[in-house]
Amino acid sequence: MLSLFKKKKPNVIMILVDGARHDLIGKVPIYEELKKESTFFPSMITYAPYTIASLHATFSGMYGNSNGVNGYYKSFGFDKKGCFTLAQYLKGNGYCTETDIHNENVLPTQGFDKVRVYDEFKDDLTARHLEVLNQIKPKQPFFLYLDYVKIHPELLKNVIKKYTDFDEEYFKNKEANLKNYLNSLRSSADYLKIILGRIKELGLWDDSIIFIFTDHGVSVGDRIGEKAYGVYLYDYTIRCFLYAIGKQFPKGKIINSQIRSIDLMPTILEILDIIEKNGYKPVQGKSFLDIIHGKEEDRIAYSETGGLGGPTPSPEKHNVKAVRTNNWKLIYNETSKKKELYNLEKDKSEAKNLAGKEPAIESQLWEQLQGMQ
């Protein structure tokens, strides 16, 4: 693997566009242009449709019911002694590790040499992240995680603080909601263009592995009961995207088979020939390099949530759980005891609940769901 980088360890750069919807990025040109320079995964399924649980899963390679962050109020429940994080692996293998985030509780920070925290309501993230890049002196390989969160303050202003999860005014104006959301999403285009341009100017592009992704999507009034995200497990919030850029990733290739957010860490470890450490909880994710090379077609994704609001709030511990394949999804709400089964190939909007009508597939997915908990 490392011979592709002339025996020099590649830098690892991760850029998160918080709250970007997988089905709407095509309306912003830069996201289409990025497909030409990357291997594009349009279906990376997040563990949880909100940032804290999603990122703790991504950086530990395991679901929240294993790493301890399986509820909105459980960012402090992360098992620091039992989980070895991506930053720790890279730091232990000679990397300088840095991040710039909007809240130090959104991800496990152990293993980072430098943790910067910005004010999402005041700071210019483009200027900040340009300065971070300018300060890097790559005498040793570096790992840099940048958090672009500017969609969130607009969502707070236009939706979260303005409406409840059941306001008719909001749910009847999906077109206006969509327009507001797209304006926020378009702001990420200017950011990405400038930041990626600087990475190239600094000569880092060819010596780095770069991942551009999102942690969860956002409702624009899709389902009554969820004004924003974190309440349900429909694809508009749990289906994410990933652009993988580097010498291992063919340019212009689209991988339609689903991967999971927990697969990102083990993929990086495989590329860098880093072996999983003994004495810690096992990583549940799996490298997706085999999927790129056509050696694997499908894998089960598991997701959970417990909303702050909505019809069955449960912020202390997740109560809504789902398993998803490329073509099917089963959702179970432990509070209401309701099951939902969707044929994603024929019903992309998840409008027709087939629970009780497809007993064979429902039984198979139910068994998978029970095994994930």
C-alpha positions as CSV (number, residue, x, y, z in Angstrom):
1,M,0.0,0.0,0.0
2,L,2.6,2.6,1.1
3,S,4.6,2.0,-2.1
4,L,2.0,4.1,-3.8
5,F,3.3,7.0,-1.8
6,K,7.0,6.3,-2.5
7,K,7.3,4.8,1.0
8,K,6.3,8.1,2.7
9,K,3.3,7.8,4.9
10,P,0.4,9.7,3.4
11,N,-1.2,12.6,5.2
12,V,-4.8,11.9,6.2
13,I,-7.3,14.8,5.8
14,M,-10.9,14.5,6.7
15,I,-13.4,17.3,6.0
16,L,-16.9,17.0,7.4
17,V,-19.8,19.0,5.9
18,D,-22.2,18.7,8.8
19,G,-25.8,18.2,7.9
20,A,-25.4,17.8,4.1
21,R,-28.2,15.7,2.5
22,H,-27.0,13.0,0.1
23,D,-30.0,13.5,-2.3
24,L,-29.5,17.3,-2.6
25,I,-25.7,17.7,-3.0
26,G,-26.2,17.2,-6.8
27,K,-27.8,20.6,-6.9
28,V,-24.5,22.2,-5.9
29,P,-21.9,22.0,-8.8
30,I,-18.8,21.4,-6.7
31,Y,-20.2,18.1,-5.4
32,E,-20.6,16.9,-9.0
33,E,-17.1,18.1,-9.9
34,L,-15.6,16.2,-6.9
35,K,-16.9,12.9,-8.4
36,K,-14.3,13.3,-11.2
37,E,-11.4,13.4,-8.7
38,S,-12.6,10.7,-6.3
39,T,-14.2,7.4,-5.7
40,F,-17.7,8.4,-4.7
41,F,-19.9,6.5,-2.3
42,P,-23.5,7.9,-2.5
43,S,-24.7,5.5,0.2
44,M,-22.6,5.6,3.4
45,I,-25.0,4.8,6.3
46,T,-24.4,6.6,9.5
47,Y,-24.8,5.0,12.9
48,A,-27.0,7.9,14.2
49,P,-28.7,10.8,12.5
50,Y,-27.1,13.4,14.8
51,T,-23.5,14.6,15.2
52,I,-22.3,13.4,18.6
53,A,-23.2,9.7,18.2
54,S,-22.4,9.7,14.5
55,L,-18.8,11.0,15.0
56,H,-18.1,8.9,18.1
57,A,-19.0,5.9,15.9
58,T,-16.9,7.1,13.0
59,F,-13.8,7.8,15.1
60,S,-14.0,4.5,17.1
61,G,-15.1,2.3,14.3
62,M,-17.9,0.9,16.4
63,Y,-21.6,1.4,17.2
64,G,-22.7,3.5,20.1
65,N,-24.1,0.5,22.0
66,S,-20.5,-0.7,22.1
67,N,-18.5,2.6,22.6
68,G,-21.0,4.1,25.1
69,V,-22.5,7.0,23.1
70,N,-26.0,5.6,22.4
71,G,-28.0,8.6,23.5
72,Y,-28.1,12.4,22.9
73,Y,-27.0,13.0,26.5
74,K,-24.2,10.5,26.4
75,S,-21.2,12.3,24.9
76,F,-19.5,11.8,28.3
77,G,-20.3,8.1,28.3
78,F,-17.7,7.3,25.7
79,D,-15.6,4.4,26.9
80,K,-12.1,6.0,26.7
81,K,-10.4,3.1,28.4
82,G,-12.1,0.4,26.2
83,C,-11.9,2.2,22.8
84,F,-8.8,3.0,20.8
85,T,-9.6,5.9,18.4
86,L,-8.5,6.7,14.9
87,A,-6.5,9.7,16.3
88,Q,-4.8,7.4,18.8
89,Y,-3.8,4.9,16.1
90,L,-2.4,7.6,13.9
91,K,-0.5,9.4,16.7
92,G,1.0,6.0,17.7
93,N,2.2,5.6,14.2
94,G,4.1,8.8,13.9
95,Y,1.4,11.2,12.8
96,C,0.9,14.8,14.0
97,T,-2.8,14.9,14.8
98,E,-4.9,18.1,14.8
99,T,-8.5,19.1,14.6
100,D,-10.7,22.2,14.5
101,I,-14.2,21.6,15.8
102,H,-17.2,23.6,17.1
103,N,-17.5,21.7,20.4
104,E,-14.9,19.4,22.0
105,N,-17.6,17.0,23.0
106,V,-18.7,16.1,19.5
107,L,-16.0,13.5,19.0
108,P,-13.5,11.6,21.1
109,T,-10.5,13.9,21.4
110,Q,-8.0,11.5,22.8
111,G,-5.1,11.1,20.4
112,F,-5.2,14.6,19.1
113,D,-2.0,16.7,19.6
114,K,-4.0,19.9,19.1
115,V,-7.7,20.5,19.5
116,R,-9.0,23.9,18.3
117,V,-12.5,24.9,19.1
118,Y,-14.4,27.6,17.2
119,D,-17.6,29.6,17.6
120,E,-20.0,28.3,14.9
121,F,-22.0,31.5,15.1
122,K,-19.2,34.0,14.8
123,D,-16.0,32.5,13.3
124,D,-15.1,32.5,9.6
125,L,-14.4,28.8,9.0
126,T,-12.8,29.4,5.6
127,A,-10.3,31.8,7.1
128,R,-9.7,29.6,10.2
129,H,-9.1,26.4,8.2
130,L,-6.8,28.2,5.7
131,E,-4.7,29.3,8.6
132,V,-4.7,25.8,10.0
133,L,-3.4,24.5,6.7
134,N,-0.8,27.2,6.4
135,Q,0.6,26.4,9.9
136,I,1.1,22.7,9.1
137,K,4.8,21.9,8.6
138,P,4.8,18.4,7.2
139,K,8.2,17.3,8.6
140,Q,6.1,14.2,9.7
141,P,2.9,12.9,8.3
142,F,-0.2,14.6,9.7
143,F,-3.8,13.8,10.4
144,L,-6.2,16.7,10.1
145,Y,-9.9,16.7,10.8
146,L,-11.8,19.8,9.8
147,D,-15.4,20.4,10.8
148,Y,-17.5,22.6,8.5
149,V,-20.7,23.2,10.5
150,K,-22.2,26.4,9.0
151,I,-25.4,24.6,7.9
152,H,-26.2,24.1,11.5
153,P,-26.6,27.8,12.7
154,E,-28.9,28.5,9.7
155,L,-30.9,25.4,10.7
156,L,-31.1,26.7,14.2
157,K,-32.4,30.1,13.1
158,N,-34.8,29.0,10.4
159,V,-36.1,25.8,11.8
160,I,-35.1,24.4,15.2
161,K,-35.8,27.6,17.3
162,K,-38.7,28.6,15.2
163,Y,-40.9,25.5,15.0
164,T,-41.9,22.4,16.9
165,D,-41.8,18.9,15.4
166,F,-45.5,19.2,14.7
167,D,-46.0,22.7,13.3
168,E,-48.3,22.6,10.3
169,E,-46.8,25.9,9.0
170,Y,-43.5,24.2,8.6
171,F,-44.5,20.9,7.2
172,K,-46.9,22.5,4.6
173,N,-44.1,24.7,3.2
174,K,-41.6,22.1,2.1
175,E,-40.7,24.1,-1.0
176,A,-39.7,27.2,1.1
177,N,-37.9,24.9,3.6
178,L,-36.0,23.3,0.7
179,K,-35.0,26.7,-0.7
180,N,-33.6,27.9,2.7
181,Y,-31.7,24.6,3.2
182,L,-30.2,24.8,-0.3
183,N,-28.9,28.3,0.4
184,S,-27.1,26.9,3.4
185,L,-25.8,24.0,1.5
186,R,-24.4,26.2,-1.3
187,S,-22.3,28.0,1.3
188,S,-20.3,24.9,1.7
189,A,-19.3,25.0,-2.0
190,D,-17.3,28.2,-1.6
191,Y,-15.6,26.7,1.5
192,L,-14.7,23.5,-0.2
193,K,-13.4,25.2,-3.4
194,I,-11.1,27.4,-1.3
195,I,-9.9,24.8,1.1
196,L,-9.3,22.1,-1.5
197,G,-7.5,24.7,-3.7
198,R,-5.2,25.5,-0.8
199,I,-4.4,21.9,-0.2
200,K,-3.3,21.7,-3.8
201,E,-1.3,24.9,-3.6
202,L,0.6,23.6,-0.6
203,G,1.6,20.5,-2.6
204,L,-0.4,18.2,-0.2
205,W,-2.9,16.8,-2.7
206,D,-0.7,14.0,-4.1
207,D,0.7,13.0,-0.7
208,S,-2.6,12.7,1.1
209,I,-5.7,10.6,1.6
210,I,-8.6,13.0,1.6
211,F,-12.1,12.2,2.7
212,I,-15.1,14.6,2.3
213,F,-18.2,13.4,3.9
214,T,-21.3,14.2,6.1
215,D,-22.4,12.8,9.4
216,H,-26.2,13.0,8.9
217,G,-28.8,14.6,6.7
218,V,-31.6,17.0,7.5
219,S,-35.4,17.1,7.1
220,V,-36.9,19.8,5.1
221,G,-40.4,18.8,6.3
222,D,-40.2,15.3,4.9
223,R,-42.1,13.7,7.8
224,I,-44.3,15.2,10.4
225,G,-42.7,14.7,13.8
226,E,-39.2,15.5,12.7
227,K,-38.5,19.2,11.8
228,A,-34.7,18.7,11.5
229,Y,-33.0,15.4,12.4
230,G,-32.4,12.9,15.1
231,V,-36.0,11.7,15.5
232,Y,-36.4,9.1,12.8
233,L,-34.2,6.7,10.7
234,Y,-35.4,7.5,7.2
235,D,-32.8,7.8,4.5
236,Y,-33.0,11.6,4.2
237,T,-31.0,11.7,7.5
238,I,-29.2,8.3,7.8
239,R,-28.0,7.9,4.2
240,C,-24.8,10.0,3.9
241,F,-22.1,10.3,1.2
242,L,-18.3,10.0,1.0
243,Y,-15.7,11.2,-1.5
244,A,-12.5,9.3,-1.2
245,I,-9.4,10.9,-2.8
246,G,-6.0,9.4,-3.0
247,K,-3.8,6.9,-4.9
248,Q,-5.9,3.9,-3.7
249,F,-9.1,5.4,-5.0
250,P,-9.9,5.3,-8.7
251,K,-11.0,8.7,-10.0
252,G,-14.5,9.0,-11.4
253,K,-15.7,5.8,-9.9
254,I,-19.1,5.5,-8.2
255,I,-19.7,2.7,-5.7
256,N,-23.4,2.2,-5.3
257,S,-23.1,-0.6,-2.7
258,Q,-23.6,0.8,0.8
259,I,-20.9,1.2,3.3
260,R,-21.2,2.3,6.9
261,S,-19.7,5.3,8.8
262,I,-17.9,2.8,11.1
263,D,-16.1,1.5,8.1
264,L,-14.1,4.7,7.5
265,M,-11.6,4.1,10.3
266,P,-10.7,0.5,9.5
267,T,-10.2,1.5,5.8
268,I,-7.6,4.1,6.9
269,L,-5.9,1.5,9.1
270,E,-5.7,-1.0,6.2
271,I,-4.3,1.6,3.8
272,L,-1.6,2.5,6.4
273,D,-0.9,-1.1,7.4
274,I,-1.8,-0.4,11.0
275,I,-2.9,-3.5,13.0
276,E,-5.8,-3.3,15.4
277,K,-4.6,-3.2,19.0
278,N,-5.3,-6.0,21.4
279,G,-6.8,-5.2,24.8
280,Y,-9.5,-2.9,23.5
281,K,-13.0,-3.4,22.3
282,P,-13.0,-4.9,18.8
283,V,-13.6,-2.5,15.9
284,Q,-17.0,-3.4,14.3
285,G,-16.4,-1.6,11.0
286,K,-14.7,-3.2,8.1
287,S,-12.5,-1.7,5.4
288,F,-14.4,-1.0,2.2
289,L,-11.4,-1.5,-0.1
290,D,-12.8,-4.9,-1.2
291,I,-16.0,-3.2,-2.2
292,I,-14.1,-0.8,-4.5
293,H,-12.4,-3.8,-6.2
294,G,-15.7,-5.7,-6.6
295,K,-14.9,-8.4,-4.0
296,E,-17.9,-7.7,-1.8
297,E,-21.4,-6.6,-2.8
298,D,-23.4,-6.0,0.3
299,R,-23.1,-5.4,4.0
300,I,-25.6,-4.8,6.7
301,A,-25.8,-1.3,8.2
302,Y,-27.2,-0.7,11.7
303,S,-28.5,2.7,12.9
304,E,-30.1,4.0,16.1
305,T,-31.6,7.2,17.5
306,G,-33.6,8.6,20.4
307,G,-35.0,12.0,19.7
308,L,-35.0,15.1,21.8
309,G,-38.5,15.7,20.4
310,G,-40.9,14.0,18.1
311,P,-43.6,11.5,18.9
312,T,-41.4,9.2,21.1
313,P,-38.5,11.2,22.6
314,S,-35.8,9.3,24.3
315,P,-32.7,11.4,24.7
316,E,-31.1,9.2,27.5
317,K,-31.0,6.1,25.4
318,H,-31.8,5.2,21.8
319,N,-35.2,3.7,21.3
320,V,-35.5,3.7,17.5
321,K,-33.4,1.1,15.7
322,A,-32.9,0.0,12.1
323,V,-31.0,-2.4,9.9
324,R,-30.5,-1.6,6.2
325,T,-29.2,-3.5,3.2
326,N,-28.8,-2.1,-0.3
327,N,-32.4,-2.8,-1.0
328,W,-34.3,-3.2,2.2
329,K,-34.7,-1.5,5.6
330,L,-36.4,-2.6,8.8
331,I,-37.1,0.1,11.5
332,Y,-38.3,-0.8,15.0
333,N,-39.5,1.7,17.6
334,E,-39.1,0.2,21.1
335,T,-41.5,2.7,22.6
336,S,-44.4,2.4,20.2
337,K,-43.6,-1.2,19.3
338,K,-44.1,-0.2,15.7
339,K,-42.2,-2.0,12.8
340,E,-41.6,-0.5,9.4
341,L,-40.3,-2.4,6.4
342,Y,-39.4,-0.7,3.2
343,N,-38.3,-1.9,-0.2
344,L,-35.7,0.8,-1.0
345,E,-35.2,-0.3,-4.6
346,K,-38.9,0.3,-5.4
347,D,-39.8,2.9,-2.8
348,K,-36.9,5.3,-2.3
349,S,-39.0,7.8,-0.3
350,E,-40.1,5.1,2.1
351,A,-43.7,5.8,1.7
352,K,-45.2,2.2,1.7
353,N,-44.7,0.3,5.0
354,L,-44.6,-3.4,4.1
355,A,-44.4,-4.7,7.7
356,G,-46.5,-7.9,7.9
357,K,-46.6,-8.2,4.1
358,E,-43.1,-9.6,3.4
359,P,-42.7,-12.2,6.2
360,A,-39.5,-13.8,4.8
361,I,-37.4,-10.7,4.4
362,E,-38.9,-9.2,7.6
363,S,-38.0,-12.2,9.6
364,Q,-34.4,-12.2,8.2
365,L,-33.9,-8.5,9.0
366,W,-35.5,-8.8,12.4
367,E,-33.0,-11.5,13.3
368,Q,-30.2,-9.2,12.1
369,L,-31.6,-6.3,14.2
370,Q,-31.7,-8.4,17.3
371,G,-28.1,-9.5,16.8
372,M,-26.9,-5.9,16.5
373,Q,-28.2,-4.8,19.9
